[in-house]
């Protein structure tokens, strides 16, 4: 079964063949993470070096 393409232009460059990538992009674009620092651990676990350098999930 072929996955439908997401028509949101913000997702146009994401690799859609990776399971869960759309959910991570949605979470990264949700401003909830900008003030709820409990989510910081998630971003750190995904890419510790990038998180320590930028503190930006996107």
Buried (B, 14 or more C-beta within 10 A) or exposed (E): EEEEEEEEEEBEEBEEEEEEEBEBBEBBBEEEBEEEEEBEEEBBEEEEEEBEEEEEBE
